[in-house]
């Protein structure tokens, strides 16, 4: 994976896609083999904590905390001022729904994303990534469980987020795959040959 490359990983459920992301995020340690960065094993040239500090993360479901929409976005950068938070909200499309709320970005949310829809919660996750402004973006099925219209709007926001960043994403979404420079296939925890990848993409699109 090179600078500013967009790599998509496809494969059936249980193939190891989420485990791969956990390894890169430092939430799991390989039982054999190693992760290398610029030819150096992770932990030698750069620690897991240092690598994680360079990564913005968008998962399948966004965890929101009790507080306002603005305070949930600000978790990505607690030092950010209001102008930066509002800019991130605008870039991510959060204002598409927040502008219609009586308190706007100061609208309070409950635990577990109470008060917003799944698509709206994902927009808050994208706003966090804009605010974090990190060089690496990792996404795990960011449009999963969303209807087509909501997913399309979310993809429009991701298109604005991706330029200039190194992107690694797992996805079963054909529109998301179109954003990738390269697609890698996983099956049973192992890479598949290049000629097998098209069949996994076809399977993802069904």
ROSE-4610 file (N, C-alpha, C; in Angstrom, 1 decimal, always signed):
// ROSE-4610
residu = [X/X/X/X/X/X/X/X/X/X/X/X/X/X/X/X/X/X/X/X/X/X/X/X/X/X/X/X/X/X/X/X/X/X/X/X/X/X/X/X/X/X/X/X/X/X/X/X/X/X/X/X/X/X/X/X/X/X/X/X/X/X/X/X/X/X/X/X/X/X/X/X/X/X/X/X/X/X/X/X/X/X/X/X/X/X/X/X/X/X/X/X/X/X/X/X/X/X/X/X/X/X/X/X/X/X/X/X/X/X/X/X/X/X/X/X/X/X/X/X/X/X/X/X/X/X/X/X/X/X/X/X/X/X/X/X/X/X/X/X/X/X/X/X/X/X/X/X/X/X/X/X/X/X/X/X/X/X/X/X/X/X/X/X/X/X/X/X/X/X/X/X/X/X/X/X/X/X/X/X/X/X/X/X/X/X/X/X/X/X/X/X/X/X/X/X/X/X/X/X/X/X/X/X/X/X/X/X/X/X/X/X/X/X/X/X/X/X/X/X/X/X/X/X/X/X/X/X/X/X/X/X/X/X/X/X/X/X/X/X/X/X/X/X/X/X/X/X/X/X/X/X/X/X/X/X/X/X/X/X/X/X/X/X/X/X/X/X/X/X/X/X/X/X/X/X/X/X/X/X/X/X/X/X/X/X/X/X/X/X/X/X/X/X/X/X/X/X/X/X/X/X/X/X/X/X/X/X/X/X/X/X/X/X/X/X/X/X/X/X/X/X/X/X/X/X/X/X/X/X/X/X/X/X/X/X/X/X/X/X/X/X/X/X/X/X/X/X/X/X/X/X/X/X/X/X/X/X/X/X/X/X/X/X/X/X/X/X/X/X/X/X/X/X/X/X/X/X/X/X/X/X/X/X/X/X/X/X/X/X/X/X/X/X/X/X/X/X/X/X/X/X/X/X/X/X/X/X/X/X/X/X/X/X/X/X/X/X/X/X/X/X/X/X/X/X/X/X/X/X/X/X/X/X/X/X/X/X/X/X/X/X/X/X/X/X/X/X/X/X/X/X/X/X/X/X/X/X/X/X/X/X/X/X/X/X/X/X/X/X/X/X/X/X/X/X/X/X/X/X/X/X/X/X/X/X/X/X/X/X/X/X/X/X/X/X/X/X/X/X/X/X/X/X/X/X/X/X/X/X/X/X/X/X/X/X/X/X/X/X/X/X/X/X/X/X/X/X/X/X/X/X/X/X/X/X/X/X/X/X/X/X/X/X/X/X/X/X/X/X/X/X/X/X/X/X/X/X/X/X/X/X/X/X/X/X/X/X/X/X/X/X/X/X/X/X/X/X/X/X/X/X/X/X/X/X/X/X/X/X/X/X/X/X/X/X/X/X/X/X/X/X/X/X/X/X/X/X/X/X/X/X/X/X/X/X/X/X]
num = [1/1/1/2/2/2/3/3/3/4/4/4/5/5/5/6/6/6/7/7/7/8/8/8/9/9/9/10/10/10/11/11/11/12/12/12/13/13/13/14/14/14/15/15/15/16/16/16/17/17/17/18/18/18/19/19/19/20/20/20/21/21/21/22/22/22/23/23/23/24/24/24/25/25/25/26/26/26/27/27/27/28/28/28/29/29/29/30/30/30/31/31/31/32/32/32/33/33/33/34/34/34/35/35/35/36/36/36/37/37/37/38/38/38/39/39/39/40/40/40/41/41/41/42/42/42/43/43/43/44/44/44/45/45/45/46/46/46/47/47/47/48/48/48/49/49/49/50/50/50/51/51/51/52/52/52/53/53/53/54/54/54/55/55/55/56/56/56/57/57/57/58/58/58/59/59/59/60/60/60/61/61/61/62/62/62/63/63/63/64/64/64/65/65/65/66/66/66/67/67/67/68/68/68/69/69/69/70/70/70/71/71/71/72/72/72/73/73/73/74/74/74/75/75/75/76/76/76/77/77/77/78/78/78/79/79/79/80/80/80/81/81/81/82/82/82/83/83/83/84/84/84/85/85/85/86/86/86/87/87/87/88/88/88/89/89/89/90/90/90/91/91/91/92/92/92/93/93/93/94/94/94/95/95/95/96/96/96/97/97/97/98/98/98/99/99/99/100/100/100/101/101/101/102/102/102/103/103/103/104/104/104/105/105/105/106/106/106/107/107/107/108/108/108/109/109/109/110/110/110/111/111/111/112/112/112/113/113/113/114/114/114/115/115/115/116/116/116/117/117/117/118/118/118/119/119/119/120/120/120/121/121/121/122/122/122/123/123/123/124/124/124/125/125/125/126/126/126/127/127/127/128/128/128/129/129/129/130/130/130/131/131/131/132/132/132/133/133/133/134/134/134/135/135/135/136/136/136/137/137/137/138/138/138/139/139/139/140/140/140/141/141/141/142/142/142/143/143/143/144/144/144/145/145/145/146/146/146/147/147/147/148/148/148/149/149/149/150/150/150/151/151/151/152/152/152/153/153/153/154/154/154/155/155/155/156/156/156/157/157/157/158/158/158/159/159/159/160/160/160/161/161/161/162/162/162/163/163/163/164/164/164/165/165/165/166/166/166/167/167/167/168/168/168/169/169/169/170/170/170/171/171/171/172/172/172/173/173/173/174/174/174/175/175/175/176/176/176/177/177/177/178/178/178/179/179/179/180/180/180/181/181/181/182/182/182/183/183/183/184/184/184/185/185/185/186/186/186/187/187/187/188/188/188/189/189/189/190/190/190/191/191/191/192/192/192/193/193/193/194/194/194/195/195/195/196/196/196/197/197/197/198/198/198/199/199/199/200/200/200/201/201/201/202/202/202/203/203/203/204/204/204/205/205/205/206/206/206]
x = [+0.9/+0.0/+0.9/+0.8/+1.7/+0.9/+1.7/+1.1/+0.0/-1.2/-2.3/-3.0/-2.6/-3.3/-4.6/-5.6/-6.8/-7.0/-6.9/-7.0/-8.2/-9.0/-10.2/-9.9/-10.5/-10.3/-11.7/-11.9/-13.1/-12.9/-14.1/-14.0/-15.3/-15.6/-16.8/-16.7/-17.8/-17.8/-16.9/-16.1/-15.2/-13.9/-13.7/-12.4/-11.2/-11.5/-10.3/-10.2/-11.2/-11.1/-11.0/-11.9/-11.9/-10.7/-10.3/-9.0/-7.8/-7.8/-6.7/-6.7/-7.8/-7.9/-7.5/-7.9/-7.6/-6.0/-5.4/-3.9/-3.3/-3.8/-3.2/-3.5/-4.6/-4.9/-4.3/-3.6/-2.9/-3.8/-5.0/-5.9/-5.7/-4.8/-4.5/-3.0/-2.4/-1.0/-0.9/-0.1/+0.0/+0.6/+0.0/+0.6/+1.8/+1.9/+3.1/+3.2/+4.3/+4.6/+4.7/+4.8/+4.9/+4.4/+4.0/+3.6/+4.8/+5.1/+6.2/+5.8/+6.5/+6.2/+7.5/+7.5/+8.8/+9.9/+9.5/+10.5/+10.9/+10.4/+10.8/+9.6/+9.8/+8.7/+8.0/+6.7/+6.0/+6.5/+6.8/+7.4/+8.8/+9.5/+10.9/+11.1/+10.6/+10.7/+9.6/+8.4/+7.2/+6.4/+6.0/+5.2/+3.7/+3.0/+1.6/+0.8/+1.2/+0.6/+0.8/+2.1/+2.4/+1.6/+1.5/+0.8/-0.7/-1.2/-2.7/-2.9/-2.0/-2.2/-2.2/-1.8/-1.9/-3.1/-4.0/-5.1/-6.4/-7.3/-8.7/-9.5/-10.5/-11.2/-12.7/-13.3/-14.8/-15.2/-16.0/-16.4/-17.8/-18.4/-19.7/-20.8/-20.5/-21.5/-20.7/-21.2/-20.5/-20.9/-20.0/-20.3/-20.4/-21.5/-21.7/-22.0/-21.5/-21.6/-22.7/-23.1/-24.1/-23.4/-24.1/-23.5/-24.1/-23.6/-24.1/-23.5/-24.1/-23.5/-22.1/-22.0/-20.7/-19.6/-20.0/-19.0/-18.6/-19.5/-19.2/-18.2/-18.4/-17.4/-16.1/-16.1/-14.9/-14.0/-14.5/-13.7/-12.5/-12.6/-11.5/-10.3/-10.6/-9.6/-10.1/-9.9/-10.5/-10.0/-8.9/-8.3/-9.0/-9.8/-10.4/-11.4/-11.3/-12.3/-13.6/-14.6/-15.9/-15.9/-15.1/-15.1/-14.6/-13.6/-13.1/-14.2/-14.9/-15.9/-17.1/-17.4/-18.5/-18.1/-16.8/-16.3/-16.3/-15.9/-15.9/-17.4/-18.3/-19.7/-20.2/-19.8/-20.3/-19.7/-18.4/-17.8/-18.4/-18.8/-19.3/-20.8/-21.4/-22.9/-23.7/-23.1/-23.8/-24.8/-24.5/-25.4/-26.6/-26.6/-27.8/-29.0/-28.7/-29.7/-29.7/-28.5/-28.4/-29.0/-28.9/-29.4/-30.9/-31.6/-33.0/-33.5/-32.5/-32.8/-32.8/-33.7/-33.8/-32.5/-31.6/-30.4/-29.2/-29.4/-28.3/-27.3/-26.0/-24.9/-24.9/-25.7/-25.8/-26.9/-27.5/-28.6/-28.0/-28.6/-28.1/-28.4/-27.5/-27.7/-27.7/-28.4/-28.3/-27.2/-27.1/-26.1/-26.5/-25.5/-25.7/-26.4/-26.0/-26.5/-28.0/-28.6/-30.0/-30.2/-31.2/-31.5/-31.1/-30.3/-30.0/-30.1/-30.3/-30.4/-29.0/-29.0/-27.7/-26.9/-27.5/-26.8/-26.3/-27.1/-26.7/-25.5/-25.5/-24.4/-23.1/-23.2/-22.1/-21.5/-22.4/-21.9/-21.1/-21.5/-20.8/-19.4/-19.3/-18.0/-17.1/-17.7/-17.0/-16.5/-17.4/-17.0/-15.8/-15.8/-14.6/-13.3/-13.5/-12.3/-11.8/-12.7/-12.3/-11.6/-12.2/-11.6/-10.2/-10.1/-8.8/-7.7/-8.1/-7.2/-5.9/-6.1/-4.9/-4.6/-3.3/-2.9/-3.4/-3.9/-4.3/-5.8/-6.6/-8.0/-8.3/-8.9/-9.2/-10.7/-11.4/-12.9/-13.3/-14.2/-14.7/-16.2/-16.5/-17.9/-18.7/-18.2/-18.9/-20.3/-20.7/-22.1/-23.0/-22.4/-23.2/-24.5/-25.6/-26.9/-27.6/-27.1/-27.7/-28.5/-29.6/-30.3/-29.5/-29.9/-29.1/-29.0/-30.1/-30.0/-29.1/-29.2/-28.4/-26.9/-26.7/-25.3/-24.7/-25.5/-25.0/-24.6/-25.4/-25.0/-23.8/-23.6/-22.4/-21.2/-21.3/-20.2/-19.7/-20.7/-20.3/-19.4/-19.8/-18.9/-17.6/-17.5/-16.2/-15.3/-16.0/-15.2/-14.4/-15.1/-14.4/-13.3/-13.5/-12.5/-11.2/-11.4/-10.3/-9.0/-9.2/-8.0/-6.8/-5.7/-4.4/-4.2/-5.1/-4.9/-4.7/-4.0/-3.9/-5.1/-5.8/-7.1/-7.1/-7.5/-7.7/-9.1/-9.9/-11.3/-11.7/-12.6/-13.2/-14.6/-15.2/-16.5/-17.1/-18.4/-19.1/-19.9/-19.7/-20.4/-19.8/-20.4/-19.8/-19.5/-20.3/-20.0/-18.7/-18.5/-17.3/-16.1/-16.3/-15.2/-14.7/-15.6/-15.2/-14.3/-14.2/-13.4/-11.9/-11.7/-10.4/-9.5/-8.2/-7.2/-6.9/-7.1/-6.7/-7.6/-7.9/-8.7/-8.0/-8.0/-7.3/-8.4/-8.2/-9.2/-8.7/-9.5/-9.2/-10.2/-9.7/-10.6/-9.9/-10.6/-10.1/-8.8/-8.7/-7.6/-6.3/-6.5/-5.3/-5.6/-4.6/-4.8/-5.1/-6.0/-6.3/-5.5/-5.4/-4.7/-5.5/-4.8/-5.5/-6.7/-6.5/-7.6/-8.8/-8.7/-9.9/-10.7/-10.0/-10.6/-11.9/-12.0/-13.2/-14.4/-14.2/-15.4/-15.8/-14.9/-15.2/-16.0/-15.6/-16.3/-17.7/-17.8/-19.2/-20.0/-19.4/-20.2/-20.6/-19.7/-20.0/-21.2/-21.3/-22.3/-23.7/-23.8/-25.1/-26.0]
y = [-1.2/+0.0/+1.2/+2.0/+3.2/+4.5/+5.6/+6.9/+7.2/+7.7/+8.2/+7.1/+5.8/+4.7/+4.4/+3.9/+3.5/+2.0/+1.2/-0.2/-0.7/-1.5/-2.2/-3.7/-4.2/-5.6/-6.2/-7.3/-8.0/-9.4/-10.1/-11.4/-11.8/-13.1/-13.5/-13.2/-13.3/-13.1/-14.2/-13.8/-14.7/-14.9/-14.2/-14.4/-13.7/-12.8/-12.2/-10.7/-10.1/-8.7/-7.8/-8.0/-7.2/-7.5/-8.7/-9.1/-8.3/-8.2/-7.5/-6.0/-5.4/-4.0/-3.9/-4.8/-4.8/-4.9/-5.7/-5.8/-4.5/-3.8/-2.5/-1.4/-1.5/-0.5/-0.8/-1.9/-2.2/-2.8/-3.2/-3.8/-5.4/-5.9/-7.3/-7.4/-8.5/-8.8/-10.0/-10.0/-11.3/-12.4/-13.6/-14.8/-15.3/-15.0/-15.3/-14.3/-14.2/-13.1/-11.8/-10.7/-9.4/-8.3/-7.2/-6.1/-5.1/-4.7/-3.9/-2.5/-1.5/-0.1/+0.4/+0.7/+1.1/+0.1/-1.2/-2.3/-2.6/-1.8/-2.0/-2.7/-3.6/-4.2/-3.2/-3.3/-2.4/-2.6/-1.5/-1.6/-1.2/-1.3/-1.0/+0.5/+0.8/+2.1/+3.0/+2.4/+3.2/+2.3/+2.8/+2.0/+1.9/+1.0/+0.9/+2.1/+2.7/+4.0/+5.1/+5.2/+6.2/+6.0/+4.8/+4.5/+4.8/+4.4/+4.7/+6.2/+7.0/+8.5/+9.1/+8.3/+8.8/+8.3/+7.6/+6.9/+7.5/+7.8/+8.1/+6.8/+6.6/+5.3/+5.5/+4.8/+4.8/+3.3/+2.9/+1.5/+1.3/+0.1/-0.2/+0.6/+0.8/+1.5/+2.5/+3.7/+4.8/+4.8/+4.8/+4.9/+6.4/+6.8/+8.2/+8.2/+9.2/+9.4/+10.4/+10.3/+11.3/+12.7/+13.6/+14.9/+15.5/+16.6/+17.2/+16.6/+17.0/+16.5/+17.1/+18.4/+19.1/+18.4/+18.0/+17.4/+16.0/+15.4/+14.0/+14.2/+15.2/+15.4/+15.8/+16.6/+17.1/+16.1/+14.9/+13.8/+13.5/+13.8/+13.5/+14.5/+15.6/+16.7/+17.6/+17.2/+18.0/+19.5/+19.8/+21.1/+22.0/+21.4/+22.1/+23.2/+24.3/+25.4/+25.2/+26.0/+25.8/+25.9/+26.8/+27.0/+25.7/+25.1/+23.8/+22.7/+22.7/+21.7/+21.9/+23.1/+23.5/+23.2/+23.4/+23.1/+21.6/+20.8/+19.4/+18.9/+19.5/+19.1/+19.4/+20.5/+20.9/+20.0/+19.7/+18.8/+17.4/+16.9/+15.6/+15.5/+16.6/+16.6/+16.5/+16.7/+16.7/+17.8/+18.9/+20.1/+19.8/+18.8/+18.5/+18.1/+17.5/+17.2/+18.1/+18.5/+19.3/+20.7/+21.2/+22.6/+22.6/+21.5/+21.5/+21.2/+21.0/+20.8/+22.1/+22.3/+23.5/+24.0/+23.1/+23.5/+23.2/+22.8/+22.6/+21.6/+22.0/+21.1/+21.0/+21.8/+21.7/+20.9/+20.1/+19.2/+18.0/+17.8/+16.7/+15.3/+14.3/+13.0/+12.1/+10.9/+10.0/+9.0/+8.0/+7.0/+6.1/+5.5/+4.5/+5.2/+6.4/+7.2/+7.5/+7.5/+7.9/+9.3/+9.5/+10.8/+11.0/+10.1/+10.2/+8.8/+8.8/+7.6/+7.0/+5.8/+5.1/+5.9/+6.4/+7.2/+8.5/+9.2/+10.4/+10.2/+9.0/+8.7/+8.5/+7.9/+7.7/+9.0/+10.0/+11.3/+11.9/+11.7/+12.2/+11.6/+10.3/+9.6/+10.2/+10.6/+11.2/+12.6/+13.3/+14.6/+14.5/+13.4/+13.2/+13.0/+12.3/+12.0/+13.3/+14.1/+15.4/+16.3/+16.3/+17.1/+16.5/+15.2/+14.6/+14.9/+14.9/+15.3/+14.5/+13.2/+12.3/+11.7/+11.3/+10.9/+9.5/+8.7/+7.3/+7.2/+6.7/+6.5/+5.0/+4.4/+3.0/+2.9/+2.1/+2.0/+0.5/+0.2/-1.2/-1.2/-1.5/-1.6/-0.3/+0.9/+2.1/+2.3/+1.6/+1.8/+0.6/-0.3/-1.5/-1.1/-1.9/-1.7/-0.4/+0.4/+1.6/+1.4/+2.1/+2.0/+2.6/+2.3/+2.8/+4.3/+5.0/+6.5/+7.0/+6.5/+7.0/+6.7/+5.5/+5.1/+5.9/+6.3/+7.1/+8.5/+9.1/+10.4/+10.3/+9.2/+8.9/+8.8/+8.1/+7.9/+9.3/+10.2/+11.5/+12.2/+12.1/+12.7/+12.1/+10.7/+10.0/+10.4/+10.7/+11.1/+12.4/+13.3/+14.5/+14.3/+13.3/+13.0/+12.3/+11.5/+10.6/+11.3/+12.3/+12.8/+13.2/+12.7/+13.0/+12.1/+11.1/+10.2/+8.8/+8.0/+6.6/+5.9/+5.2/+4.6/+3.1/+2.4/+1.0/+0.8/+0.0/-0.2/-1.6/-2.2/-3.4/-3.0/-3.7/-3.3/-4.4/-4.5/-5.3/-4.5/-3.2/-2.2/-1.9/-2.3/-1.9/-0.5/+0.5/+1.9/+2.3/+1.6/+1.9/+1.3/+0.1/-0.5/+0.4/+1.1/+2.0/+3.1/+3.4/+4.4/+3.9/+2.6/+2.0/+2.0/+2.2/+2.0/+0.5/-0.2/-1.6/-2.4/-3.7/-4.5/-5.8/-6.2/-7.4/-8.3/-9.6/-10.6/-11.4/-11.7/-12.5/-13.7/-14.9/-16.0/-17.0/-17.3/-18.2/-17.7/-16.3/-15.7/-15.6/-15.8/-15.7/-14.9/-14.3/-13.6/-14.6/-14.2/-15.1/-14.6/-15.4/-15.0/-13.9/-13.1/-11.9/-12.4/-13.6/-14.0/-14.5/-14.6/-15.0/-13.8/-12.6/-11.4/-11.0/-11.1/-10.7/-11.5/-12.8/-13.6/-13.2/-12.7/-12.2/-10.9/-10.1/-8.8/-9.1/-10.1/-10.4/-10.9/-11.7/-12.2/-11.0/-10.0/-8.9/-8.1/-8.1/-7.3/-7.9/-9.1/-9.8/-9.4]
z = [+0.0/+0.0/+0.0/-1.0/-1.2/-0.8/-0.7/-0.4/-1.3/-0.8/-1.5/-2.4/-2.2/-2.9/-2.2/-2.9/-2.4/-2.6/-1.6/-1.7/-1.0/-1.8/-1.3/-1.1/+0.0/+0.3/+0.3/-0.5/-0.6/-0.2/+0.2/+0.6/+1.3/+1.4/+2.1/+3.6/+4.3/+5.7/+6.4/+7.3/+8.0/+7.2/+6.2/+5.4/+6.1/+7.0/+7.7/+7.5/+6.8/+6.5/+7.8/+8.7/+9.9/+10.8/+10.8/+11.5/+11.0/+9.6/+9.0/+9.5/+9.5/+10.0/+11.5/+12.3/+13.7/+13.9/+13.0/+13.1/+12.8/+11.7/+11.3/+12.3/+13.0/+14.0/+15.3/+15.4/+16.7/+17.8/+17.4/+18.4/+18.5/+17.6/+17.7/+17.2/+17.7/+17.4/+16.6/+15.5/+14.6/+15.4/+15.2/+15.9/+15.1/+13.8/+13.0/+11.9/+11.3/+10.3/+11.0/+10.2/+10.8/+9.8/+10.4/+9.6/+9.5/+8.2/+8.0/+7.4/+7.8/+7.2/+6.7/+5.4/+4.7/+4.9/+5.0/+5.1/+6.5/+7.5/+8.9/+9.6/+10.5/+11.3/+12.1/+12.2/+13.1/+14.5/+15.2/+16.5/+16.5/+15.3/+15.2/+14.8/+13.6/+13.1/+13.6/+13.8/+14.3/+15.2/+16.3/+17.3/+16.8/+17.4/+17.1/+17.5/+18.6/+19.0/+18.0/+17.5/+16.6/+15.3/+14.8/+13.6/+13.8/+14.9/+15.2/+15.2/+15.6/+15.6/+14.2/+13.2/+11.8/+11.1/+11.8/+11.1/+11.6/+10.6/+10.8/+10.5/+11.4/+11.3/+11.1/+10.2/+10.0/+9.9/+10.9/+11.0/+10.4/+10.6/+10.1/+10.9/+12.1/+13.0/+13.8/+13.9/+14.6/+16.1/+17.0/+18.4/+18.7/+19.2/+19.6/+21.1/+21.8/+23.2/+23.6/+24.8/+25.3/+25.2/+24.5/+24.4/+23.1/+22.6/+21.4/+20.2/+19.0/+17.8/+17.7/+18.0/+17.9/+18.8/+20.0/+20.9/+20.5/+19.8/+19.2/+18.1/+17.3/+16.2/+16.8/+17.8/+18.4/+19.0/+19.2/+19.8/+19.0/+17.7/+16.8/+17.0/+17.6/+17.8/+18.9/+20.2/+21.3/+21.3/+20.6/+20.6/+19.5/+18.7/+17.6/+18.0/+17.4/+17.7/+17.0/+17.3/+16.7/+15.2/+14.7/+13.2/+12.5/+13.1/+12.5/+12.6/+13.7/+13.9/+12.9/+12.7/+11.7/+10.3/+10.0/+8.7/+8.4/+9.4/+9.2/+9.0/+9.8/+9.7/+8.3/+7.8/+6.4/+5.4/+5.5/+4.5/+4.5/+5.7/+5.8/+5.5/+5.3/+5.1/+6.4/+7.5/+8.8/+8.8/+8.2/+8.2/+7.4/+6.5/+5.7/+6.6/+7.8/+8.7/+10.0/+10.4/+11.6/+11.5/+10.2/+10.0/+10.2/+10.1/+10.3/+11.8/+12.6/+14.0/+14.8/+15.8/+16.5/+17.1/+17.6/+18.2/+17.3/+16.0/+15.1/+15.6/+15.5/+16.0/+17.5/+18.2/+19.7/+20.1/+19.2/+19.5/+20.4/+21.5/+22.4/+21.8/+22.0/+21.6/+22.8/+22.7/+23.8/+23.5/+24.4/+24.2/+23.1/+22.5/+21.3/+20.2/+19.9/+18.7/+18.8/+20.0/+20.1/+19.7/+18.7/+18.2/+16.8/+16.2/+14.8/+14.1/+12.8/+12.1/+11.9/+11.3/+11.0/+10.0/+9.0/+8.0/+8.6/+9.4/+10.1/+11.0/+11.7/+12.6/+11.8/+10.6/+9.8/+9.2/+9.0/+8.6/+9.7/+10.9/+12.1/+12.1/+11.8/+11.7/+10.6/+9.5/+8.4/+8.8/+9.6/+10.1/+11.0/+11.8/+12.7/+11.9/+10.8/+10.0/+9.3/+8.9/+8.3/+9.4/+10.6/+11.6/+12.1/+12.1/+12.5/+11.5/+10.2/+9.1/+9.1/+9.1/+9.2/+7.8/+7.6/+6.2/+5.8/+6.8/+6.5/+6.9/+6.0/+6.3/+6.2/+7.2/+7.2/+7.5/+6.6/+6.7/+6.6/+7.5/+7.5/+7.1/+5.9/+5.4/+5.8/+5.4/+5.9/+5.5/+4.4/+3.9/+4.2/+5.0/+5.3/+6.1/+5.8/+6.5/+6.1/+5.1/+4.7/+3.5/+3.3/+2.0/+0.9/-0.3/-1.5/-1.5/-1.3/-1.4/-0.3/+0.9/+2.0/+1.7/+1.3/+1.0/-0.1/-1.1/-2.2/-1.7/-0.8/-0.2/+0.6/+1.3/+2.2/+1.3/+0.2/-0.7/-1.3/-1.6/-2.1/-1.0/+0.2/+1.3/+1.4/+1.2/+1.2/+0.0/-1.1/-2.3/-1.9/-1.2/-0.8/+0.3/+1.1/+2.1/+1.7/+0.6/+0.2/-0.4/-1.2/-2.0/-1.1/-1.5/-0.8/+0.4/+0.7/+1.8/+1.3/+2.1/+1.8/+2.4/+1.6/+2.0/+1.9/+3.0/+3.0/+3.5/+2.7/+3.0/+2.7/+3.6/+3.3/+2.9/+1.9/+1.4/+0.5/+0.5/-0.5/-1.4/-1.4/-2.2/-3.5/-4.7/-6.0/-6.1/-5.7/-5.8/-5.0/-3.8/-3.1/-3.8/-4.4/-5.1/-6.3/-6.8/-7.9/-7.5/-6.2/-5.7/-5.5/-5.6/-5.3/-6.5/-6.3/-7.3/-7.5/-6.5/-6.5/-5.6/-5.9/-5.1/-4.8/-3.5/-3.0/-2.5/-2.7/-2.3/-1.1/-0.2/+1.0/+1.0/+1.4/+1.6/+2.6/+3.6/+4.7/+5.2/+5.4/+6.0/+5.2/+3.9/+3.0/+1.7/+1.2/-0.1/-1.2/-2.1/-3.3/-4.5/-5.5/-6.7/-7.4/-8.2/-8.9/-9.7/-10.3/-11.2/-10.5/-9.2/-8.4/-7.9/-7.8/-7.3/-8.0/-9.3/-10.0/-9.5/-9.2/-8.7/-7.3/-6.5/-5.2/-5.3/-6.3/-6.6/-7.0/-8.0/-8.4/-7.3/-6.4/-5.2/-4.3/-4.2/-3.3/-3.9/-5.2/-5.9/-5.9/-5.5/-5.6/-4.4]
